[in-house]
Each structure stands twice: as C-alpha cells, then as structure tokens.
C-alpha cells in the first residue's frame, strides 16, 4: 500500500470516530508546501465523497498585504473571509458560495464556488490549523515531507519559482509552524514520501 493510501486511511479512520454531529465534520489538513496536501485531499474526496476547500483560494487581497499583516505568523491567509464565507455557514448548516481569489490576476474569479454539501469537509492548505480556525475544526492533521524531497518537488512543479519558495514561502510557513507549535498540537502527523 502506498504512503498516500496509508495517509488517506489514517485520516478516514480518525474521521469515522468523530462523525455524527449535525454540522459537517471540518478537518484541517495543514503542512509543508509540496508535502502532498492537495493530492491527499483529492484522494479523500474521490474515495469518500468529502468536500474540499483549498486555502490557496483565500490568500490575501492586495489591499490586505501590508508589511504588518505579512509579518504575522500565518498572516498570509485571509482568515476573516474564510471564516465568514465558508466556516460559519458550514457550521450553521447554511448553503452558500465563496469567492475564489486568484493570485495570478490578484482578483476574484468571476464565478463563486458553492460550499460543499458533504458530511466531511477538508480545509486543505498551509495555515489550516491557525488558532483562529482551530476551534471550528474537529480534526487537525499535519502533513510533512523531507526537506530534500520538498525542494525536488518544488523544482519539478515550477523551477522558475523555486528561489521564491526558498526565500519567502517556506520561511513564512516554518515561522507559523514554530510560533503556533502546529506539528505538536495536531491530532495526526503524517509523512509524505
């Protein structure tokens, strides 16, 4: 069995013991960039019919990108919009839509996405276990990867952006992980190979 399958089964097993509440079970799937969070979330959605909210859709808008905000551990995520457009409606059993922020255009996509109607919804992406989001999630998962493998994957994904990851995005993530003790406070820590 592949590591991906083992990780998916570990999360599904943990979720199975938490289901039954009237609201959907929200699972925070946090971890290092290139650790395989999106791949794992997509596998869980495919195998179990779970919903997925990609936190990449909630990066800060240009007006929010102040030096003060970016200096905050986990400050690169528009947590306020994620809470108001996604998490509160889901926990209150309300249908709705959310706006997708596109980093390439630095604006919102023309068509909003509907909130997933599923018994389990994954919040997939870096900063998913931020203390502002933590109380709304019933399970917290941290996915890690060996630093050498992380760099190999980032190089394969987009070699032109590797330096940006090394000097900006990875340090921001690592600051957030250390400041909030994310790996130590998660319910599950899984390793990607």
Backbone as JSON, one array per atom type, in Angstrom:
{
  "sequence": "XXXXXXXXXXXXXXXXXXXXXXXXXXXXXXXXXXXXXXXXXXXXXXXXXXXXXXXXXXXXXXXXXXXXXXXXXXXXXXXXXXXXXXXXXXXXXXXXXXXXXXXXXXXXXXXXXXXXXXXXXXXXXXXXXXXXXXXXXXXXXXXXXXXXXXXXXXXXXXXXXXXXXXXXXXXXXXXXXXXXXXXXXXXXXXXXX",
  "N": [[0.84, -1.17, 0.0], [0.56, 2.2, -0.83], [2.14, 5.18, 0.51], [0.48, 7.4, 0.28], [-2.06, 6.17, 0.23], [-2.04, 4.97, 2.76], [-1.93, 7.26, 4.39], [-4.38, 8.45, 3.69], [-6.16, 6.51, 4.64], [-5.59, 6.65, 7.39], [-6.55, 9.21, 8.07], [-9.25, 8.93, 7.35], [-10.02, 6.91, 9.13], [-9.7, 8.21, 11.62], [-11.57, 10.28, 11.26], [-13.93, 8.87, 11.1], [-14.55, 8.23, 13.7], [-15.36, 10.63, 14.67], [-17.57, 11.59, 13.41], [-21.1, 12.31, 13.08], [-22.12, 14.48, 14.31], [-24.43, 17.22, 13.9], [-23.55, 19.26, 12.16], [-21.31, 19.5, 9.3], [-18.32, 17.57, 9.57], [-15.41, 19.26, 10.02], [-12.2, 19.15, 8.76], [-8.95, 20.07, 9.31], [-6.32, 20.21, 7.15], [-3.22, 20.67, 7.21], [0.2, 21.68, 6.58], [3.55, 21.31, 5.25], [4.63, 23.09, 2.3], [4.42, 21.44, -0.79], [4.18, 18.96, 0.37], [2.16, 17.29, -0.3], [-0.51, 17.84, 0.27], [-2.73, 18.71, -1.29], [-2.97, 16.61, -3.12], [-3.53, 14.49, -1.36], [-5.94, 15.43, -0.2], [-7.57, 15.47, -2.49], [-7.63, 12.74, -3.05], [-9.0, 11.75, -0.8], [-11.45, 13.05, -1.17], [-12.27, 11.86, -3.54], [-12.4, 9.11, -2.83], [-14.16, 9.05, -0.62], [-16.16, 10.89, -0.96], [-15.95, 13.38, 0.21], [-15.99, 16.92, 0.86], [-13.92, 19.62, -0.33], [-12.09, 22.44, 0.55], [-9.91, 24.62, -0.78], [-7.24, 26.28, 0.59], [-5.58, 27.94, -0.79], [-7.25, 29.5, -2.26], [-7.8, 31.57, -0.65], [-5.83, 33.47, -0.22], [-4.3, 36.58, 0.71], [-5.82, 39.62, -0.37], [-4.66, 42.31, -2.49], [-4.86, 44.85, -1.05], [-4.82, 43.99, 1.54], [-2.28, 43.1, 1.99], [-0.22, 44.12, 3.84], [2.88, 45.13, 5.37], [2.81, 44.68, 8.08], [0.73, 42.77, 8.36], [1.76, 40.63, 6.84], [3.94, 40.0, 8.37], [2.89, 38.68, 10.52], [2.67, 35.47, 12.04], [1.36, 33.08, 9.95], [-0.07, 35.01, 8.65], [-0.54, 35.34, 5.95], [-2.88, 34.32, 5.02], [-6.28, 34.92, 4.26], [-8.0, 34.81, 6.71], [-10.26, 35.89, 7.88], [-12.14, 36.17, 5.82], [-12.37, 33.51, 5.04], [-13.51, 32.41, 7.34], [-15.97, 33.86, 7.5], [-17.2, 33.43, 4.95], [-17.13, 30.69, 4.53], [-16.6, 28.85, 6.8], [-18.33, 29.57, 9.02], [-20.96, 29.56, 7.73], [-21.0, 26.79, 7.01], [-20.86, 25.48, 9.53], [-23.21, 26.3, 10.55], [-25.07, 25.06, 9.06], [-25.83, 26.19, 6.61], [-26.46, 26.79, 3.2], [-24.35, 28.1, 0.64], [-22.04, 30.31, -1.08], [-18.62, 30.9, -2.01], [-16.01, 33.26, -2.62], [-13.38, 32.94, -4.92], [-10.03, 33.65, -4.69], [-7.67, 34.65, -7.01], [-4.35, 34.33, -7.42], [-2.81, 34.84, -9.66], [-4.13, 36.79, -11.15], [-4.62, 38.57, -9.21], [-7.13, 39.08, -8.2], [-10.66, 38.37, -7.73], [-12.17, 35.37, -8.92], [-14.53, 35.17, -11.61], [-16.81, 33.63, -11.2], [-18.39, 32.53, -8.32], [-17.77, 29.8, -5.99], [-19.8, 27.05, -4.97], [-20.54, 26.17, -1.57], [-19.33, 23.09, -0.26], [-21.54, 20.35, -0.04], [-21.35, 18.07, 2.01], [-20.72, 15.34, 4.29], [-18.25, 15.49, 5.48], [-15.75, 17.92, 5.4], [-12.8, 19.04, 4.05], [-10.32, 21.34, 4.97], [-7.95, 22.36, 3.11], [-4.62, 23.1, 3.04], [-1.76, 25.24, 3.63], [-1.65, 26.85, 6.76], [-4.08, 26.0, 7.73], [-4.48, 25.11, 10.31], [-4.43, 27.31, 11.9], [-4.77, 29.23, 14.91], [-7.12, 30.87, 14.87], [-8.83, 29.44, 13.27], [-8.87, 26.93, 14.29], [-10.77, 26.19, 16.45], [-13.09, 25.66, 15.02], [-12.74, 23.35, 13.66], [-12.87, 19.81, 13.72], [-10.91, 17.91, 13.58], [-7.42, 17.83, 13.3], [-4.78, 17.81, 11.11], [-1.4, 17.29, 10.3], [0.77, 17.4, 7.62], [3.87, 16.35, 6.59], [7.1, 16.55, 4.97], [10.25, 15.37, 3.84], [12.91, 17.73, 3.78], [14.68, 17.74, 1.52], [13.24, 16.26, -0.38], [11.04, 17.93, -0.55], [12.14, 20.22, -1.81], [12.89, 19.03, -4.24], [10.37, 18.37, -5.29], [9.22, 20.93, -5.49], [10.92, 22.07, -7.37], [10.37, 20.45, -9.58], [7.73, 21.11, -9.96], [7.66, 23.91, -10.51], [10.27, 25.3, -11.65], [11.12, 27.96, -12.02], [10.09, 29.35, -9.9], [11.32, 28.42, -7.64], [13.33, 29.72, -6.1], [11.86, 31.76, -4.92], [10.17, 30.28, -3.27], [12.1, 29.18, -1.56], [13.18, 31.46, -0.28], [11.04, 32.98, 0.59], [8.28, 31.78, 0.86], [8.59, 29.21, 2.15], [10.1, 29.96, 4.51], [8.09, 31.63, 5.7], [6.04, 29.76, 6.21], [7.4, 28.0, 7.95], [7.93, 29.7, 10.11], [5.33, 30.14, 11.05], [4.6, 27.46, 11.73], [6.39, 26.97, 13.85], [5.81, 29.09, 15.67], [3.13, 28.69, 16.46], [3.27, 26.08, 17.26], [2.43, 24.0, 15.54], [2.91, 21.3, 14.37], [3.15, 19.83, 16.75], [0.71, 20.13, 18.04], [-1.27, 19.0, 16.53], [-3.77, 16.51, 15.79], [-3.1, 14.33, 14.23], [-0.03, 13.5, 12.73], [1.4, 13.14, 9.69], [3.55, 11.59, 7.29], [4.79, 12.35, 4.13], [6.02, 10.67, 1.27]],
  "CA": [[0.0, 0.0, 0.0], [1.35, 3.43, -0.93], [2.06, 6.12, 1.64], [-0.72, 8.19, 0.06], [-3.21, 5.37, 0.66], [-1.96, 4.83, 4.22], [-2.31, 8.54, 4.99], [-5.82, 8.62, 3.48], [-6.84, 5.61, 5.58], [-5.42, 7.17, 8.75], [-7.48, 10.33, 8.25], [-10.61, 8.39, 7.29], [-10.26, 6.19, 10.38], [-9.88, 9.22, 12.67], [-12.82, 11.0, 10.99], [-15.04, 7.95, 11.34], [-14.87, 8.28, 15.12], [-15.79, 11.98, 15.03], [-18.78, 11.95, 12.67], [-22.36, 12.14, 13.77], [-22.62, 15.79, 14.7], [-25.32, 17.74, 12.86], [-22.8, 20.04, 11.17], [-20.27, 18.65, 8.71], [-17.04, 17.5, 10.26], [-14.38, 20.03, 9.33], [-10.86, 18.63, 9.01], [-7.86, 20.95, 8.88], [-5.2, 19.47, 6.58], [-2.15, 21.66, 7.15], [1.5, 21.06, 6.37], [4.57, 21.99, 4.46], [4.38, 23.16, 0.86], [4.88, 20.28, -1.57], [4.07, 17.73, 1.15], [1.13, 16.46, -0.9], [-1.81, 18.12, 0.88], [-3.77, 18.74, -2.32], [-3.13, 15.24, -3.63], [-4.21, 13.71, -0.32], [-7.33, 15.9, -0.12], [-8.29, 14.99, -3.68], [-7.84, 11.29, -2.89], [-10.07, 11.58, 0.19], [-12.7, 13.47, -1.8], [-12.62, 10.84, -4.53], [-12.73, 7.84, -2.18], [-15.2, 9.11, 0.39], [-17.17, 11.9, -1.27], [-15.78, 14.54, 1.09], [-15.8, 18.21, 0.24], [-12.59, 20.2, -0.16], [-11.9, 23.87, 0.39], [-8.47, 24.86, -0.95], [-6.91, 27.55, 1.22], [-4.95, 28.81, -1.8], [-8.3, 30.4, -2.73], [-8.01, 32.57, 0.39], [-4.68, 34.31, 0.06], [-4.65, 37.98, 0.92], [-6.02, 40.55, -1.48], [-3.59, 43.32, -2.49], [-5.0, 45.86, -0.01], [-4.55, 43.36, 2.83], [-0.89, 42.67, 2.05], [0.63, 45.1, 4.5], [4.06, 44.52, 5.99], [2.4, 44.22, 9.41], [-0.03, 41.52, 8.22], [2.65, 39.57, 6.36], [4.87, 39.65, 9.45], [2.19, 37.81, 11.47], [2.71, 34.04, 11.71], [0.12, 32.69, 9.3], [-0.78, 36.2, 8.21], [-0.74, 35.36, 4.51], [-4.19, 33.76, 4.72], [-7.43, 35.76, 4.57], [-8.78, 34.01, 7.66], [-11.54, 36.53, 8.14], [-13.06, 35.81, 4.73], [-12.58, 32.06, 5.14], [-14.47, 32.18, 8.43], [-17.3, 34.41, 7.21], [-17.81, 32.9, 3.73], [-17.11, 29.22, 4.47], [-16.69, 28.06, 8.03], [-19.56, 29.83, 9.76], [-22.13, 28.98, 7.05], [-20.99, 25.33, 7.11], [-21.18, 25.04, 10.88], [-24.62, 26.67, 10.83], [-25.89, 24.28, 8.1], [-26.38, 27.1, 5.61], [-25.83, 26.73, 1.89], [-23.75, 29.38, 0.28], [-20.95, 30.33, -2.05], [-17.47, 31.69, -1.59], [-15.24, 33.85, -3.71], [-12.04, 32.37, -5.11], [-9.02, 34.66, -5.01], [-6.71, 34.14, -7.98], [-3.07, 35.05, -7.23], [-2.26, 35.25, -10.95], [-4.77, 38.03, -11.58], [-4.74, 39.38, -7.99], [-8.54, 39.43, -8.04], [-11.57, 37.24, -7.54], [-12.69, 34.7, -10.1], [-15.83, 35.71, -11.99], [-17.9, 32.79, -10.71], [-18.12, 31.98, -6.99], [-17.95, 28.35, -5.84], [-20.74, 26.67, -3.91], [-19.99, 25.43, -0.43], [-19.57, 21.66, -0.43], [-22.59, 19.71, 0.76], [-20.78, 16.75, 2.3], [-20.64, 15.12, 5.74], [-16.91, 15.84, 5.91], [-15.15, 18.93, 4.53], [-11.38, 19.26, 4.31], [-9.7, 22.64, 4.73], [-6.66, 21.88, 2.62], [-3.62, 24.1, 2.72], [-0.97, 25.84, 4.69], [-2.33, 27.72, 7.71], [-5.4, 25.46, 8.07], [-4.57, 24.9, 11.76], [-4.23, 28.59, 12.6], [-5.64, 29.32, 16.09], [-8.41, 31.47, 14.56], [-9.65, 28.44, 12.58], [-8.79, 25.68, 15.04], [-11.97, 25.77, 17.18], [-14.16, 25.28, 14.11], [-12.4, 22.07, 13.04], [-12.93, 18.69, 14.66], [-9.71, 17.08, 13.43], [-6.3, 18.64, 12.81], [-3.79, 16.92, 10.53], [-0.2, 17.94, 9.78], [1.46, 16.58, 6.63], [5.23, 16.82, 6.45], [7.9, 15.94, 3.91], [11.68, 15.59, 3.99], [13.27, 18.98, 3.09], [15.24, 17.48, 0.19], [12.13, 15.87, -1.25], [10.25, 19.14, -0.74], [12.79, 21.03, -2.85], [12.8, 18.3, -5.51], [9.0, 18.54, -5.79], [9.01, 22.33, -5.88], [11.67, 22.27, -8.61], [9.62, 19.78, -10.65], [6.46, 21.83, -10.13], [7.87, 25.19, -11.18], [11.66, 25.68, -11.35], [11.3, 29.41, -12.03], [9.63, 29.91, -8.62], [11.99, 27.74, -6.54], [14.0, 30.68, -5.22], [10.81, 32.45, -4.17], [9.77, 29.36, -2.21], [13.19, 29.07, -0.59], [13.46, 32.69, 0.46], [9.84, 33.65, 1.08], [7.14, 30.98, 1.29], [8.99, 28.22, 3.14], [10.34, 30.62, 5.8], [6.82, 32.07, 6.3], [5.38, 28.58, 6.76], [8.15, 27.48, 9.11], [7.69, 30.62, 11.23], [3.98, 29.83, 11.53], [4.63, 26.15, 12.4], [7.1, 27.1, 15.13], [5.15, 30.04, 16.57], [1.9, 28.1, 16.99], [3.53, 24.67, 17.59], [1.45, 23.29, 14.73], [3.08, 19.84, 14.33], [2.98, 19.24, 18.08], [-0.66, 20.24, 18.53], [-2.22, 18.33, 15.63], [-4.23, 15.18, 16.2], [-2.34, 13.38, 13.42], [1.09, 13.97, 11.92], [1.63, 12.13, 8.65], [4.74, 11.86, 6.48], [4.67, 12.08, 2.7], [7.31, 10.24, 0.7]],
  "C": [[0.89, 1.25, 0.0], [1.19, 4.29, 0.33], [0.81, 6.99, 1.51], [-1.95, 7.45, 0.56], [-3.21, 5.19, 2.18], [-2.39, 6.12, 4.91], [-3.81, 8.78, 4.85], [-6.59, 7.74, 4.46], [-6.73, 6.1, 7.02], [-6.4, 8.31, 9.03], [-8.91, 9.82, 8.26], [-10.97, 7.66, 8.59], [-10.53, 7.18, 11.52], [-11.22, 9.95, 12.5], [-14.03, 10.15, 11.33], [-15.49, 8.02, 12.81], [-15.37, 9.64, 15.57], [-17.09, 12.38, 14.35], [-20.01, 11.74, 13.53], [-22.93, 13.45, 14.27], [-23.5, 16.33, 13.57], [-24.6, 18.55, 11.79], [-21.8, 19.12, 10.47], [-19.03, 18.66, 9.6], [-16.03, 18.26, 9.43], [-13.02, 19.5, 9.75], [-9.85, 19.62, 8.45], [-6.71, 20.08, 8.42], [-4.1, 20.48, 6.26], [-0.85, 20.94, 6.83], [2.39, 21.87, 5.45], [4.2, 22.02, 2.98], [5.07, 21.97, 0.2], [4.9, 18.99, -0.76], [3.0, 16.8, 0.59], [-0.26, 16.68, -0.32], [-2.94, 18.07, -0.15], [-4.03, 17.35, -2.87], [-3.89, 14.37, -2.63], [-5.67, 14.13, -0.19], [-8.15, 15.41, -1.31], [-8.57, 13.5, -3.59], [-8.98, 11.03, -1.91], [-11.43, 11.98, -0.4], [-13.19, 12.41, -2.78], [-13.1, 9.55, -3.85], [-13.96, 7.91, -1.3], [-16.29, 10.15, 0.12], [-17.1, 13.13, -0.38], [-15.64, 15.81, 0.27], [-14.39, 18.72, 0.53], [-12.67, 21.7, -0.39], [-10.39, 24.08, 0.33], [-8.13, 26.24, -0.39], [-6.12, 28.47, 0.29], [-5.96, 29.81, -2.36], [-8.53, 31.56, -1.77], [-6.74, 33.34, 0.75], [-5.13, 35.77, 0.11], [-4.84, 38.73, -0.39], [-4.94, 41.63, -1.4], [-3.68, 44.34, -1.35], [-4.7, 45.31, 1.38], [-3.07, 43.05, 3.04], [0.02, 43.77, 2.61], [1.83, 44.39, 5.12], [3.71, 43.99, 7.38], [1.66, 42.87, 9.31], [0.88, 40.38, 7.78], [3.69, 39.16, 7.4], [4.22, 38.74, 10.5], [2.43, 36.35, 11.09], [1.35, 33.6, 11.15], [-0.67, 33.84, 8.73], [-1.09, 36.25, 6.73], [-2.11, 34.84, 4.08], [-5.28, 34.75, 5.12], [-8.39, 34.94, 5.45], [-10.17, 34.59, 7.88], [-12.57, 36.15, 7.06], [-13.36, 34.32, 4.74], [-13.62, 31.75, 6.21], [-15.87, 32.65, 8.03], [-17.97, 33.77, 6.0], [-17.94, 31.39, 3.73], [-17.42, 28.58, 5.81], [-17.97, 28.32, 8.82], [-20.81, 29.31, 9.03], [-22.16, 27.44, 7.15], [-21.4, 24.85, 8.49], [-22.61, 25.38, 11.27], [-25.58, 26.01, 9.85], [-26.53, 25.16, 7.04], [-25.69, 26.86, 4.26], [-25.22, 28.09, 1.57], [-22.7, 29.22, -0.79], [-19.8, 31.1, -1.44], [-16.71, 32.16, -2.82], [-13.84, 33.25, -3.73], [-11.09, 33.49, -5.49], [-7.97, 34.01, -5.91], [-5.42, 34.97, -7.88], [-2.47, 35.5, -8.56], [-2.83, 36.59, -11.41], [-4.9, 39.04, -10.43], [-6.17, 39.91, -7.83], [-9.37, 38.18, -7.87], [-12.0, 36.67, -8.88], [-14.11, 35.2, -10.36], [-16.99, 34.94, -11.37], [-17.55, 32.25, -9.33], [-18.37, 30.47, -6.97], [-18.98, 28.07, -4.76], [-20.01, 25.98, -2.76], [-20.27, 23.95, -0.63], [-20.68, 21.17, 0.5], [-22.15, 18.28, 0.99], [-20.7, 16.58, 3.81], [-19.29, 15.47, 6.33], [-16.36, 16.84, 4.89], [-13.72, 19.16, 4.99], [-11.01, 20.71, 4.03], [-8.27, 22.33, 4.38], [-5.74, 23.04, 2.33], [-2.86, 24.58, 3.93], [-1.82, 26.83, 5.47], [-3.7, 27.22, 8.11], [-5.57, 25.25, 9.57], [-4.31, 26.17, 12.55], [-5.19, 28.66, 13.79], [-7.0, 29.98, 15.83], [-9.37, 30.47, 13.93], [-9.82, 27.17, 13.42], [-10.09, 25.28, 15.75], [-13.11, 25.29, 16.28], [-13.93, 23.91, 13.47], [-12.38, 20.97, 14.1], [-11.72, 17.79, 14.62], [-8.63, 17.94, 12.78], [-5.17, 17.71, 12.39], [-2.62, 17.76, 10.0], [0.51, 16.97, 8.86], [2.85, 17.18, 6.41], [5.95, 16.04, 5.35], [9.37, 16.25, 4.21], [12.07, 16.85, 3.2], [13.88, 18.77, 1.7], [14.18, 17.1, -0.81], [11.23, 17.08, -1.53], [10.84, 20.0, -1.86], [12.74, 20.35, -4.21], [11.41, 18.5, -6.13], [8.73, 19.97, -6.25], [9.74, 22.64, -7.18], [10.91, 21.65, -9.78], [8.33, 20.55, -10.97], [6.65, 23.12, -10.91], [9.27, 25.69, -10.85], [11.88, 27.19, -11.28], [10.91, 30.04, -10.69], [10.35, 29.3, -7.42], [12.64, 28.73, -5.58], [13.0, 31.44, -4.36], [10.32, 31.57, -3.01], [10.85, 29.28, -1.13], [13.35, 30.3, 0.29], [12.23, 33.34, 1.08], [8.81, 32.69, 1.68], [7.51, 29.93, 2.33], [9.31, 28.88, 4.48], [9.05, 31.11, 6.48], [6.08, 30.9, 6.93], [6.08, 28.09, 8.03], [7.99, 28.38, 10.33], [6.33, 30.32, 11.87], [3.97, 28.49, 12.28], [5.27, 26.25, 13.77], [6.31, 27.95, 16.13], [3.92, 29.42, 17.24], [2.05, 26.62, 17.35], [2.58, 23.74, 16.82], [1.7, 21.78, 14.71], [2.79, 19.17, 15.68], [1.53, 19.23, 18.56], [-1.71, 19.59, 17.62], [-2.58, 16.95, 16.17], [-3.47, 14.08, 15.48], [-1.2, 14.11, 12.74], [1.44, 12.84, 10.97], [2.82, 12.58, 7.81], [4.44, 11.47, 5.04], [6.02, 11.62, 2.19], [7.4, 10.55, -0.77]]
}
